[in-house]
């Protein structure tokens, strides 16, 4: 069986929480517990039974925590699809703003403020420089995603922005080009394209970014924690063309609803009996050469590295600026205004009617709250993998029958299973 992050947390998570009980943030504790319980009997789940062959399959609930490497795949695909619909037929650029090393210690102790300041300072600096007629001369659109890690899990806060190569002249009204003039918008306003595959000068942008951040930090008590030399050094800002933006979106999407490390990168777990002597080995690729390397560290250090990337509760790590801001979405053409994720839309497509009912007649347990049953799930496209002539993917089976049967958290035995019918509310 493949090694998972949850295996490490289940083995040494309690010891880590006991050792750092007085210093562990509530968001860190919550993330650890969610990952440990994800897809186990602790969260309950569903059971499915085939009336033809009698096969029974269990599916435990996911924790849906945004830091869990096993969750949120569906949300990732929904976000990616929505962003692809918002792509404009222009060249795109990837901007990256990085906090200098001298700020990272203070940032780790004041994450919510520093992450917000990183977004605000970088977005304001980019918008201000883009207003210069020598570069764009109008308002640009930006999609920003916060990353806090390197490939070896080091603490390295930075923001990636995906930016269309151009902007809207003042008093813009719509983003749909007219048919006879590609540079003139349907409302009579002008689209201002970038020049010769060049967006903005990074040296000027770096100085403006540093000045904006300094202005914000002076309003915070954390200003005294920052060494003065930080304001004399160059800040790293990187800009590169990324074609039509599709590849850049696919790079950003996996990190929207999860962080730092995936289970497939975990290679080895050596359990020596204690938190400090047990070891974890994981793989990563170097950013400069792409060479695959391995890193072996103690379980204690590994958990610490992971938790430093857990975001503060409620923090929004994806933000939109300029004409891509939510308040500007109504100005998009009709084809670019689909903000409803696929999982929340109503489909009128006919489904194959294959009855699949639970064959375990167990009475409901008292004092339980049942989810509303979905009547359409009874006729959803689903069938047993063992006896069906042309079985559908198991994921489709679980999705279509998610409301047919429910068993409460903590019940691992089939004796605790609760059948759900049309009449159950």
NORMO-V255527 format. One record per pair of residues at least 24 apart in sequence whose ideal C-beta (glycine too) atoms are under 10 Angstrom apart, sorted by the first residue. I is the first residue (numbers start at 1). GAP is how many residues later the second one is. D is the distance in Angstrom with one decimal. If there is no record, write none. Layout:
<<I;GAP;D> <I;GAP;D>>
//
This chain:
<<2;261;6.6> <2;262;7.6> <2;264;8.0> <3;260;7.1> <3;261;9.4> <3;262;9.8> <3;263;4.5> <3;264;7.3> <3;265;7.2> <3;266;5.5> <3;277;8.8> <3;278;9.4> <3;279;9.3> <4;31;8.9> <4;34;9.2> <4;35;9.7> <4;65;7.5> <4;66;7.3> <4;258;9.9> <4;259;4.8> <4;260;9.7> <4;262;7.0> <4;265;9.5> <5;27;10.0> <5;30;6.2> <5;31;9.5> <5;33;9.5> <5;62;9.6> <5;63;8.0> <5;64;5.5> <5;65;8.3> <5;255;9.3> <5;256;7.0> <5;257;8.5> <5;258;6.0> <5;260;9.6> <5;261;6.7> <5;275;9.4> <5;277;9.7> <5;297;9.4> <5;298;9.6> <5;301;7.5> <6;26;9.8> <6;28;9.6> <6;29;5.3> <6;30;5.9> <6;31;8.5> <6;32;6.0> <6;33;8.1> <6;34;8.3> <6;57;9.3> <6;62;8.1> <6;63;8.4> <6;64;7.4> <6;257;8.3> <7;29;9.4> <7;256;9.2> <7;259;8.5> <7;262;6.7> <7;264;9.8> <8;27;9.3> <8;28;9.6> <8;258;7.9> <8;261;6.0> <8;263;9.3> <8;270;8.7> <8;272;6.2> <8;291;6.3> <8;294;7.1> <8;295;7.4> <8;298;9.1> <9;24;8.6> <9;25;9.6> <9;26;5.2> <9;27;4.8> <9;28;9.6> <9;29;9.6> <9;290;9.7> <9;294;7.5> <9;297;8.9> <10;25;8.7> <10;26;5.0> <10;27;8.9> <10;30;8.7> <11;25;9.5> <11;258;8.0> <11;260;6.6> <11;264;9.5> <11;267;7.9> <11;288;7.9> <12;257;9.7> <12;259;8.5> <12;262;8.7> <12;263;5.3> <12;264;9.9> <12;266;6.7> <12;268;9.7> <12;286;9.9> <12;287;5.0> <12;288;7.8> <12;290;9.3> <12;291;7.1> <13;262;9.9> <13;286;9.8> <13;290;7.5> <14;261;9.9> <15;259;8.0> <15;260;4.8> <15;261;9.7> <15;263;9.8> <15;284;8.9> <15;285;8.7> <15;288;9.6> <16;259;6.2> <16;283;8.0> <16;284;6.7> <16;286;9.9> <16;287;5.2> <16;288;8.3> <16;291;8.7> <17;286;9.6> <18;257;9.4> <19;256;6.8> <19;257;9.5> <19;281;7.9> <20;280;9.3> <20;283;9.3> <20;284;8.6> <20;287;9.2> <24;283;8.0> <25;86;9.0> <25;282;8.1> <25;285;7.7> <25;287;8.0> <25;288;8.8> <26;286;9.6> <26;287;7.0> <27;40;8.9> <27;84;9.3> <27;280;9.0> <27;283;5.6> <27;284;7.1> <27;285;5.8> <27;286;4.8> <27;287;9.1> <27;288;8.9> <28;39;9.4> <28;275;9.4> <28;276;9.8> <28;278;9.3> <28;279;4.7> <28;280;8.8> <28;282;5.3> <29;278;9.3> <29;281;9.6> <30;33;9.9> <30;35;7.5> <30;37;9.1> <30;280;8.6> <30;283;7.5> <31;32;9.2> <31;34;5.9> <31;35;8.6> <31;36;4.5> <31;37;7.7> <31;228;9.1> <31;275;8.7> <31;276;7.3> <31;278;9.7> <31;279;4.8> <31;280;9.1> <31;282;9.7> <32;33;9.6> <32;35;9.1> <32;271;8.0> <32;274;9.0> <32;275;7.5> <32;278;8.6> <33;30;8.6> <33;32;9.0> <34;28;9.4> <34;29;3.9> <34;30;8.0> <34;31;3.8> <34;32;9.4> <34;33;7.6> <34;34;6.2> <34;37;8.6> <35;28;6.7> <35;30;6.6> <35;32;7.1> <35;33;5.0> <35;34;7.9> <35;35;8.2> <35;36;8.9> <35;271;9.3> <36;27;8.7> <36;32;9.9> <37;24;9.1> <37;25;9.8> <37;26;6.0> <37;28;9.5> <37;31;9.8> <37;372;8.7> <38;24;5.8> <38;25;3.9> <38;26;8.5> <38;27;7.4> <38;30;5.4> <38;31;9.2> <38;32;5.8> <38;33;6.6> <39;24;7.7> <39;29;9.4> <39;31;6.6> <39;32;8.7> <40;369;9.5> <40;370;9.9> <40;372;8.6> <41;366;8.8> <41;367;9.9> <41;368;7.7> <41;369;6.6> <41;370;6.6> <41;371;3.8> <41;372;8.8> <41;375;9.4> <42;367;6.0> <42;368;6.3> <42;369;9.8> <42;370;9.0> <43;365;9.8> <43;366;5.5> <43;367;8.9> <44;324;9.9> <44;362;7.1> <44;363;5.6> <44;364;5.3> <44;365;4.2> <44;366;7.4> <44;367;6.8> <44;368;9.8> <44;372;9.3> <44;374;9.7> <45;353;9.7> <45;357;10.0> <45;360;9.2> <45;361;8.1> <45;362;6.4> <45;363;9.6> <45;364;8.9> <45;366;9.1> <45;367;9.7> <45;372;9.7> <46;312;9.5> <46;352;7.2> <46;355;7.1> <46;356;6.4> <46;357;8.5> <46;358;7.2> <46;359;5.1> <46;360;6.3> <46;361;7.3> <46;371;9.0> <46;374;9.1> <47;311;7.0> <47;313;7.5> <47;354;9.9> <47;357;9.3> <47;358;5.5> <47;359;9.0> <47;360;6.5> <47;367;6.9> <47;370;5.3> <47;371;9.4> <47;372;9.2> <48;308;6.8> <48;309;9.7> <48;310;7.6> <48;334;8.1> <48;336;8.2> <48;346;9.5> <48;349;6.7> <48;350;7.6> <48;353;5.8> <48;354;9.9> <48;356;7.5> <48;357;7.0> <49;307;7.7> <49;308;7.5> <49;309;5.2> <49;310;4.8> <49;311;6.6> <49;335;8.6> <49;355;9.8> <49;356;8.4> <49;365;9.9> <49;368;9.5> <49;370;9.8> <50;306;6.6> <50;307;9.6> <50;309;8.5> <50;332;9.7> <50;333;7.5> <50;334;3.2> <50;335;8.5> <50;336;7.0> <50;337;6.3> <50;338;8.2> <50;347;9.9> <51;303;9.9> <51;304;6.8> <51;305;6.8> <51;306;6.3> <51;307;9.2> <51;308;6.2> <51;333;8.4> <51;336;9.7> <52;302;10.0> <52;303;9.9> <52;304;9.3> <52;331;8.6> <52;332;6.3> <52;334;8.6> <52;335;4.7> <52;336;8.2> <53;331;6.0> <53;332;9.7> <53;333;5.3> <53;334;4.2> <53;335;9.3> <54;305;7.0> <54;330;9.0> <54;332;9.4> <54;333;9.3> <55;329;5.5> <55;330;7.7> <55;331;5.1> <55;332;7.5> <56;302;8.9> <56;303;8.4> <56;304;7.8> <56;328;9.8> <56;358;7.4> <56;361;9.4> <57;327;8.5> <57;328;8.2> <57;329;9.7> <57;337;7.9> <57;340;8.0> <57;341;8.5> <58;349;8.8> <58;354;9.0> <58;356;8.3> <58;359;9.2> <59;335;8.8> <59;336;9.9> <59;338;8.9> <59;339;5.2> <59;342;9.1> <59;343;8.5> <59;346;9.6> <60;347;9.5> <60;349;9.7> <60;352;9.3> <61;341;9.7> <61;345;9.4> <61;346;9.8> <61;348;8.0> <64;193;9.2> <65;192;9.4> <65;193;9.1> <65;245;9.4> <66;190;8.4> <66;191;5.2> <66;192;6.7> <66;193;7.6> <66;244;9.2> <66;245;7.6> <66;249;9.9> <66;251;8.3> <67;190;9.0> <67;191;6.7> <67;192;5.2> <67;193;8.0> <67;239;8.3> <67;240;9.0> <67;242;7.8> <67;243;5.4> <67;244;7.6> <68;189;9.0> <68;190;6.7> <68;191;9.2> <69;189;5.6> <69;190;8.4> <69;191;8.4> <69;192;6.8> <69;193;5.0> <69;194;5.1> <69;195;8.8> <69;196;9.1> <69;197;9.1> <69;237;9.9> <70;188;8.6> <70;192;9.2> <70;193;7.0> <71;186;7.3> <71;187;7.2> <72;182;9.7> <72;184;8.0> <72;185;3.4> <72;186;6.0> <73;181;9.0> <73;184;7.9> <73;185;8.7> <73;322;9.6> <74;183;9.1> <74;267;8.7> <74;268;8.7> <74;269;6.3> <74;321;9.3> <74;325;8.7> <75;178;9.8> <75;181;7.7> <75;182;5.0> <75;183;9.8> <75;266;7.6> <75;268;8.3> <76;176;10.0> <76;177;5.3> <76;178;6.2> <76;179;8.9> <76;180;5.9> <76;181;5.1> <76;182;7.7> <77;176;7.7> <77;180;9.9> <77;264;9.2> <77;265;8.1> <77;266;9.4> <78;175;9.8> <78;178;10.0> <78;179;9.6> <78;262;9.4> <78;263;4.0> <78;264;5.8> <78;265;6.3> <78;266;8.7> <79;170;9.0> <79;173;9.1> <79;174;6.2> <79;177;5.4> <79;178;7.5> <79;239;7.7> <79;262;8.0> <80;166;9.6> <80;169;6.0> <80;170;6.8> <80;172;8.6> <80;173;4.2> <80;174;9.0> <80;176;8.3> <81;168;9.8> <81;172;9.5> <81;257;8.7> <81;260;8.0> <81;261;6.7> <82;254;9.8> <82;256;6.9> <82;257;6.8> <82;258;8.7> <82;259;6.9> <82;260;9.0> <83;60;6.8> <83;79;8.0> <83;162;8.4> <83;163;9.6> <83;165;9.7> <83;166;5.2> <83;167;9.8> <83;169;8.4> <83;170;7.7> <83;173;9.5> <83;235;9.5> <83;237;10.0> <83;241;9.6> <84;160;10.0> <84;161;8.4> <84;162;6.9> <84;165;6.4> <84;166;9.2> <84;169;9.7> <85;247;9.2> <85;250;7.1> <85;251;5.9> <85;252;8.4> <85;253;5.4> <85;254;9.1> <86;55;8.8> <86;57;8.2> <86;78;9.5> <86;89;9.7> <86;159;9.5> <86;163;9.6> <86;234;9.3> <86;238;7.0> <86;243;8.5> <86;246;7.1> <86;249;9.7> <86;250;5.3> <86;251;8.8> <86;252;8.8> <86;253;9.3> <87;75;9.1> <87;77;8.1> <87;157;6.8> <87;158;5.2> <87;159;7.2> <87;161;10.0> <87;162;7.6> <87;249;8.3> <88;53;8.2> <88;76;5.1> <88;77;8.9> <88;78;8.1> <88;87;6.8> <88;88;9.9> <88;89;9.3> <88;103;9.1> <88;156;9.2> <88;157;8.4> <88;235;9.8> <88;236;9.6> <88;244;9.2> <88;245;9.6> <88;248;8.0> <89;75;9.5> <89;88;8.4> <89;93;9.1> <89;155;7.8> <90;74;5.1> <90;75;5.1> <90;76;5.4> <90;87;9.8> <90;101;8.1> <90;103;6.8> <90;104;8.3> <90;154;8.3> <90;155;8.8> <91;72;9.9> <91;73;7.9> <91;74;3.9> <91;75;8.2> <91;102;8.3> <91;103;6.9> <91;106;6.7> <91;108;8.8> <91;150;6.1> <91;151;8.3> <91;152;7.0> <91;153;7.4> <91;154;8.4> <92;51;9.8> <92;70;6.1> <92;71;6.7> <92;72;5.9> <92;73;6.2> <92;74;10.0> <92;107;9.5> <92;149;7.3> <92;150;5.1> <92;151;6.6> <92;152;6.3> <92;153;3.6> <92;154;8.7> <92;155;9.3> <92;156;6.5> <92;157;9.0> <93;47;9.6> <93;68;8.2> <93;69;7.8> <93;70;5.0> <93;71;8.1> <93;72;5.9> <93;101;7.8> <93;104;9.0> <93;105;9.2> <93;106;4.5> <93;107;8.3> <93;146;5.9> <93;147;6.8> <93;148;5.6> <93;149;6.4> <93;150;9.8> <93;152;8.9> <93;155;8.9> <94;66;6.3> <94;67;7.1> <94;68;6.1> <94;69;7.6> <94;105;9.6> <94;144;7.9> <94;145;7.2> <94;146;5.5> <94;147;7.9> <94;148;4.8> <94;151;8.7> <94;153;9.7> <94;154;5.3> <94;157;8.6> <94;158;9.0> <95;27;7.7> <95;28;9.9> <95;31;6.5> <95;47;7.8> <95;49;8.7> <95;64;8.3> <95;65;7.3> <95;66;4.1> <95;67;8.2> <95;68;5.9> <95;104;7.7> <95;105;7.8> <95;107;8.6> <95;110;8.0> <95;142;7.2> <95;143;7.2> <95;144;5.2> <95;145;8.6> <96;26;9.2> <96;51;8.9> <96;62;5.8> <96;63;7.1> <96;64;5.4> <96;65;7.5> <96;106;9.7> <96;140;7.8> <96;141;7.0> <96;142;4.3> <96;143;7.7> <96;144;8.5> <97;24;7.9> <97;25;4.0> <97;26;9.1> <97;28;8.2> <97;29;8.5> <97;47;8.8> <97;60;9.4> <97;61;6.2> <97;62;5.0> <97;63;8.5> <97;64;7.6> <97;108;8.5> <97;109;8.6> <97;112;5.9> <97;116;9.2> <97;138;7.8> <97;139;7.8> <97;140;5.6> <97;141;8.3> <98;24;9.7> <98;49;9.5> <98;58;7.2> <98;59;7.4> <98;60;4.1> <98;61;8.2> <98;108;9.9> <98;111;9.7> <98;137;7.3> <98;138;4.3> <98;139;7.5> <98;140;7.8> <99;49;9.4> <99;56;9.6> <99;57;8.0> <99;58;4.6> <99;59;6.7> <99;60;9.1> <99;114;8.4> <99;131;9.5> <99;136;8.2> <99;137;8.9> <100;110;8.6> <100;113;9.6> <100;126;9.6> <100;127;10.0> <100;129;9.6> <100;130;5.6> <100;131;9.5> <100;133;6.3> <100;134;8.6> <100;135;5.7> <100;136;7.2> <101;54;9.7> <101;55;8.9> <101;129;8.6> <101;132;9.2> <101;135;9.9> <102;124;6.6> <102;125;5.1> <102;126;9.2> <102;127;6.6> <102;128;3.9> <102;129;9.1> <102;131;7.6> <103;54;8.3> <103;110;8.3> <103;114;8.5> <103;119;9.2> <103;122;9.1> <103;123;6.1> <103;124;8.9> <103;127;5.9> <103;132;9.4> <104;44;9.5> <104;50;9.5> <104;51;5.8> <104;52;7.5> <104;53;6.7> <104;204;10.0> <105;50;9.0> <105;120;7.6> <105;121;9.0> <105;122;9.4> <106;111;8.8> <106;114;9.4> <106;116;5.2> <106;117;8.8> <106;118;9.3> <106;119;4.2> <106;120;5.6> <106;121;9.3> <106;124;9.5> <107;41;8.8> <107;48;8.2> <107;50;5.7> <107;115;8.4> <107;118;9.6> <107;119;9.5> <108;40;9.2> <108;47;6.2> <108;49;8.7> <108;200;6.3> <109;113;7.7> <109;116;7.6> <110;107;9.9> <110;110;7.4> <110;111;8.6> <110;112;4.8> <110;115;8.1> <110;202;9.8> <111;37;8.3> <111;46;8.5> <111;197;9.0> <111;198;9.9> <111;199;9.2> <111;200;7.3> <111;201;5.4> <111;204;7.7> <112;199;8.6> <112;200;4.5> <112;201;9.1> <112;202;8.8> <112;203;6.0> <113;103;8.7> <113;104;8.6> <113;106;9.5> <113;107;5.8> <113;108;9.4> <113;109;6.5> <113;199;9.5> <114;43;7.1> <114;99;9.2> <114;102;9.5> <114;103;8.4> <114;106;8.7> <114;108;7.4> <115;31;5.9> <115;33;8.0> <115;42;6.8> <115;44;8.6> <115;196;7.7> <115;197;7.7> <115;200;6.5> <115;201;9.4> <115;202;7.9> <116;30;9.8> <116;100;8.6> <116;196;9.7> <116;199;8.0> <116;200;9.1> <116;203;9.4> <117;95;8.7> <117;96;6.0> <117;97;10.0> <117;98;9.5> <117;99;4.5> <117;100;6.5> <117;102;9.3> <117;103;7.9> <117;105;9.4> <118;26;9.2> <118;28;7.3> <118;30;10.0> <118;39;6.4> <118;40;7.9> <118;41;5.7> <118;91;9.3> <118;95;7.4> <118;98;9.3> <119;25;6.0> <119;27;7.1> <119;40;6.2> <119;42;9.6> <119;197;8.9> <119;198;9.2> <119;200;5.5> <119;202;8.5> <120;92;7.5> <120;93;8.6> <120;95;9.9> <120;96;6.4> <120;199;9.3> <120;201;9.5> <121;38;9.6> <121;87;8.9> <121;88;5.8> <121;89;8.3> <121;90;8.5> <121;91;3.8> <121;92;4.0> <121;93;8.5> <121;94;7.9> <121;95;5.8> <121;96;8.8> <121;114;10.0> <122;36;9.4> <122;37;5.6> <122;39;7.2> <122;83;8.8> <122;86;9.5> <122;87;5.6> <122;90;7.7> <122;91;8.2> <122;113;10.0> <122;115;8.2> <122;199;9.3> <123;36;8.6> <123;38;7.8> <123;86;9.7> <123;89;9.0> <123;196;7.6> <123;197;9.6> <123;198;4.5> <123;199;8.0> <123;202;10.0> <124;84;8.4> <124;85;8.7> <124;88;5.3> <124;89;9.7> <124;91;9.4> <124;92;9.2> <124;197;8.8> <125;75;9.5> <125;79;9.3> <125;80;6.1> <125;81;8.7> <125;82;8.8> <125;83;4.1> <125;84;4.3> <125;85;8.6> <125;86;7.8> <125;87;4.9> <125;88;8.5> <125;112;8.6> <126;35;7.0> <126;37;7.5> <126;73;9.3> <126;74;6.9> <126;79;6.6> <126;82;8.4> <126;83;8.0> <126;86;9.8> <126;111;9.2> <126;113;9.6> <126;195;8.0> <126;196;8.7> <127;40;9.2> <127;194;6.9> <127;195;6.3> <128;77;9.4> <128;80;6.4> <128;84;8.2> <129;70;9.7> <129;71;5.4> <129;72;7.7> <129;75;6.3> <129;76;5.6> <129;78;9.9> <129;79;6.0> <129;80;9.3> <130;33;8.7> <130;36;9.5> <130;37;5.9> <130;62;9.2> <130;64;9.4> <130;69;8.3> <130;70;6.4> <130;75;9.5> <130;192;8.4> <131;36;8.3> <131;39;9.5> <132;68;8.7> <132;69;9.6> <132;72;9.0> <133;59;8.8> <134;61;9.0> <134;66;9.9> <134;67;9.2> <135;32;9.1> <135;57;9.4> <135;59;7.6> <135;60;7.8> <135;63;8.1> <135;64;7.4> <135;65;5.5> <135;66;7.6> <135;69;9.2> <135;70;9.8> <136;27;9.8> <136;29;8.8> <136;30;6.6> <136;31;4.3> <136;32;9.4> <136;33;9.6> <136;56;5.5> <136;57;8.4> <136;58;6.5> <136;59;8.9> <136;63;7.9> <136;64;7.8> <137;29;9.6> <137;30;6.8> <137;31;9.8> <137;32;7.0> <137;33;9.2> <137;53;9.1> <137;55;5.1> <138;28;7.9> <138;29;3.5> <138;30;5.0> <138;31;4.7> <138;32;6.8> <138;34;7.4> <138;51;9.0> <138;52;7.8> <138;53;8.4> <138;54;4.6> <138;184;9.4> <138;185;9.1> <139;28;5.3> <139;29;5.1> <139;30;8.4> <139;31;7.9> <139;33;7.2> <139;53;9.3> <139;182;9.3> <139;183;5.1> <139;184;5.8> <139;185;10.0> <139;186;9.8> <139;189;9.0> <140;24;7.0> <140;25;8.9> <140;26;7.4> <140;27;4.3> <140;28;8.0> <140;52;9.0> <140;54;9.4> <140;59;8.9> <140;60;9.1> <140;181;8.2> <140;182;5.0> <140;183;7.3> <140;184;8.7> <141;25;9.0> <141;26;7.8> <141;27;8.2> <141;34;8.7> <141;179;7.7> <141;180;7.1> <141;181;4.3> <141;182;4.4> <141;183;3.6> <141;184;7.9> <141;187;7.9> <142;177;8.3> <142;178;7.0> <142;179;4.2> <142;180;5.4> <142;181;9.1> <142;182;6.2> <142;183;8.8> <143;102;9.2> <143;105;9.5> <143;106;8.5> <143;109;8.1> <143;175;7.3> <143;176;7.9> <143;177;5.8> <143;178;8.1> <143;179;9.6> <143;181;5.9> <144;108;9.7> <144;173;8.9> <144;174;7.0> <144;175;4.8> <144;176;7.5> <144;177;6.8> <144;180;9.7> <145;104;9.9> <145;106;9.6> <145;107;5.0> <145;108;9.1> <145;110;6.7> <145;111;6.6> <145;172;6.6> <145;173;5.4> <145;174;8.3> <146;109;9.0> <146;110;9.9> <146;113;10.0> <146;165;7.8> <146;169;8.3> <146;170;8.8> <146;171;4.4> <146;172;7.7> <146;173;8.2> <147;105;8.9> <147;108;6.3> <147;112;8.6> <147;113;9.2> <147;162;8.7> <147;170;8.6> <148;107;9.9> <148;111;7.6> <148;112;8.0> <148;160;7.4> <148;161;4.8> <148;162;9.1> <148;163;7.8> <148;169;9.0> <149;106;9.0> <149;110;7.0> <149;111;4.9> <149;112;8.1> <149;156;8.3> <149;157;9.0> <149;159;8.3> <149;160;5.0> <150;110;9.6> <150;134;8.2> <150;136;9.8> <150;137;7.5> <151;109;9.5> <151;110;9.0> <151;114;9.0> <151;131;9.8> <151;132;9.3> <151;133;4.0> <151;134;6.0> <151;135;7.3> <151;136;6.5> <151;142;8.9> <151;144;9.4> <152;109;9.6> <152;130;8.4> <152;131;9.7> <152;132;5.0> <152;133;9.7> <152;134;8.7> <152;135;9.9> <152;141;8.0> <152;142;9.9> <152;143;5.4> <152;145;9.4> <152;153;8.4> <153;106;9.8> <153;107;5.8> <153;108;6.3> <153;112;9.8> <153;129;7.9> <153;131;8.0> <153;142;7.9> <153;144;8.8> <153;148;9.5> <153;149;7.8> <153;151;9.4> <153;152;4.1> <153;153;6.6> <153;155;8.3> <153;156;7.4> <154;151;7.5> <154;154;9.1> <154;155;9.9> <155;150;8.0> <155;153;5.2> <155;154;7.5> <156;153;9.6> <157;152;9.4> <158;78;8.2> <158;79;9.9> <158;80;9.1> <159;158;9.3> <159;160;8.7> <160;78;9.5> <160;88;8.1> <160;91;8.4> <160;92;6.2> <160;95;9.0> <161;78;9.2> <161;87;9.9> <161;91;9.9> <161;158;9.4> <161;160;8.2> <162;80;7.3> <162;83;5.9> <162;86;5.3> <162;87;6.7> <162;89;9.4> <162;90;6.9> <162;162;9.2> <163;31;9.4> <163;36;7.0> <163;37;8.9> <163;76;8.7> <163;79;9.3> <163;82;9.0> <163;85;9.9> <163;158;9.3> <163;159;8.5> <163;161;8.9> <164;27;9.6> <164;29;9.5> <164;30;8.9> <164;35;9.8> <164;81;7.7> <164;158;9.2> <164;159;8.6> <164;160;8.1> <165;27;10.0> <165;28;6.5> <165;29;4.1> <165;30;9.4> <165;32;8.0> <165;33;9.1> <165;34;6.3> <165;76;7.7> <165;77;9.7> <165;80;9.4> <166;24;10.0> <166;25;5.8> <166;26;5.5> <166;27;4.3> <166;28;5.6> <166;29;9.8> <166;33;9.3> <167;24;7.8> <167;25;4.9> <167;26;8.6> <167;27;8.5> <167;155;7.6> <167;156;7.7> <168;24;7.2> <168;154;8.2> <168;155;5.4> <168;160;9.2> <168;163;9.1> <172;151;7.2> <172;156;9.2> <172;159;7.7> <173;158;6.6> <174;156;9.7> <174;157;5.4> <174;158;7.9> <174;159;7.2> <175;148;6.8> <175;149;9.7> <175;153;8.7> <175;156;6.2> <175;157;5.6> <175;158;6.4> <175;161;7.2> <176;155;9.1> <176;156;8.1> <176;157;4.3> <176;158;8.8> <176;159;9.1> <176;160;8.7> <177;156;9.4> <185;146;9.7> <186;147;8.5> <187;144;8.7> <194;47;9.3> <197;44;5.6> <198;41;9.0> <198;43;8.7> <199;40;5.6> <199;41;9.0> <199;42;7.7> <200;37;9.0> <200;39;6.3> <201;36;9.6> <201;38;8.7> <202;33;10.0> <202;34;8.9> <202;35;4.8> <202;36;6.7> <202;37;5.2> <202;38;9.8> <203;31;8.1> <203;34;8.2> <204;33;9.4> <205;30;9.3> <205;32;5.1> <205;33;9.8> <205;34;7.5> <206;28;6.1> <206;29;4.8> <206;30;7.2> <206;31;4.3> <206;32;9.5> <207;27;8.4> <207;28;7.9> <207;30;9.3> <208;27;9.8> <208;29;9.2> <209;26;5.9> <209;27;9.6> <209;28;6.0> <210;24;8.3> <210;25;4.7> <210;27;9.3> <211;24;9.9> <252;66;8.6> <255;62;8.6> <255;63;9.7> <256;61;7.3> <256;62;5.9> <257;60;9.3> <257;61;9.5> <259;47;8.0> <259;50;4.8> <259;51;7.1> <259;52;7.6> <259;58;9.0> <260;45;7.8> <260;46;5.7> <260;47;9.4> <260;48;8.9> <260;49;4.5> <260;50;8.7> <261;41;9.2> <261;44;8.7> <261;45;6.8> <261;48;8.8> <265;29;9.9> <265;30;9.8> <266;36;9.5> <267;27;6.4> <267;28;9.4> <267;29;8.8> <268;26;8.8> <268;28;7.8> <269;30;7.9> <269;33;9.5> <270;26;8.6> <270;28;9.9> <270;29;8.8> <271;28;8.4> <272;26;9.4> <272;27;8.9> <274;24;9.3> <274;25;8.6> <274;26;8.9> <275;24;5.7> <275;25;4.7> <275;26;9.7> <275;28;8.3> <276;24;5.3> <276;25;8.7> <278;24;9.2> <280;25;9.6> <280;26;9.8> <343;56;8.9> <347;29;9.4> <349;32;9.7> <350;29;9.4> <350;31;9.5> <351;25;7.6> <351;26;9.5> <351;28;6.0> <351;29;5.3> <351;30;4.8> <351;31;8.9> <351;49;7.7> <352;27;8.0> <352;28;8.1> <352;29;4.6> <352;30;8.4> <352;31;8.4> <352;38;10.0> <352;40;8.7> <353;25;8.5> <353;26;4.4> <353;27;8.6> <353;28;8.7> <354;24;9.7> <354;25;7.8> <354;26;8.1> <354;27;7.1> <354;28;6.1> <354;29;5.0> <354;30;9.2> <354;34;8.0> <354;38;9.3> <354;46;9.6> <355;24;8.0> <355;27;9.5> <355;28;9.6> <356;24;8.4> <356;26;5.5> <356;27;6.8> <356;28;7.4> <356;32;10.0> <356;41;8.2> <356;44;8.8> <356;45;6.5> <356;48;7.7> <357;44;9.8> <357;47;7.6> <357;48;9.1> <357;62;8.3> <357;64;9.1> <358;43;9.6> <358;46;6.8> <358;47;5.1> <358;59;7.5> <358;60;9.3> <358;61;4.7> <358;62;8.2> <358;63;9.3> <359;60;9.3> <360;45;8.7> <360;54;6.5> <360;55;9.1> <360;57;5.7> <360;58;9.6> <360;59;6.9> <361;58;7.3> <362;43;9.9> <362;45;9.1> <362;52;8.0> <362;53;6.9> <362;54;7.7> <362;55;5.3> <362;56;6.7> <362;57;6.5> <363;55;8.2> <363;56;8.8> <364;42;9.4> <364;44;9.8> <364;53;9.8> <364;54;4.9> <364;55;7.7> <364;56;8.7> <364;60;8.1> <365;42;8.8> <365;43;6.6> <365;46;8.2> <365;51;6.7> <365;52;9.5> <365;53;6.2> <367;41;9.5> <368;38;8.3> <368;39;9.3> <368;40;5.5> <368;48;10.0> <368;50;6.7> <369;37;9.5> <369;39;8.9> <370;33;9.3> <370;36;6.1> <370;38;9.5> <370;48;7.3> <370;50;6.2> <370;51;9.9> <370;54;5.2> <370;55;7.2> <371;31;8.5> <371;32;5.8> <371;35;6.1> <371;49;7.5> <371;53;8.6> <371;54;9.4> <372;31;6.9> <372;48;9.1> <372;52;7.9> <372;53;6.3> <373;30;5.1> <373;31;7.1> <373;32;9.5> <373;33;9.2> <373;47;5.1> <373;48;6.6> <373;49;5.9> <373;50;8.1> <373;51;5.4> <373;52;8.0> <374;26;8.9> <374;27;8.9> <374;28;7.6> <374;29;4.2> <374;30;8.0> <374;46;9.5> <374;48;9.5> <375;28;9.1> <375;46;9.9> <375;47;5.7> <376;24;8.7> <376;27;9.5> <377;24;5.6> <377;25;7.2> <377;26;5.5> <377;27;5.8> <377;43;9.7> <378;25;9.7> <378;26;7.3> <378;43;9.5> <378;44;7.6> <380;24;9.2>>
//
